[in-house]
């Protein structure tokens, strides 16, 4: 599968303390045949 995705990170100094991943659920559903 090929998903459109973005990663957002929050850094404190030189260390990443949070990471969030977001992807296009509709795109994924279309690829597996469940989209409208």
C-alpha positions in Angstrom: 0.0 0.0 0.0 1.0 3.6 -0.5 -0.3 6.0 2.1 -0.1 9.7 2.3 1.3 10.3 5.8 2.8 13.1 7.9 4.9 12.9 11.1 4.9 15.7 13.6 7.5 15.8 16.3 7.9 17.9 19.5 11.5 18.4 20.6 12.9 19.5 23.9 16.5 20.5 23.3 18.1 17.7 21.2 15.6 15.0 22.2 12.2 14.3 20.6 9.7 13.8 23.4 6.5 13.3 21.4 5.8 12.0 17.9 2.4 12.0 16.2 1.7 10.1 12.9 -1.3 11.0 10.8 -2.4 9.3 7.6 -5.2 9.5 5.1 -7.7 6.8 6.2 -9.9 7.4 3.2 -7.0 6.7 0.9 -6.3 3.5 2.7 -9.9 2.3 2.6 -10.0 3.0 -1.1 -6.9 0.9 -1.6 -8.3 -2.1 0.2 -11.7 -1.9 -1.5 -13.8 -0.5 1.3 -13.9 3.2 0.3 -16.8 5.0 -1.3 
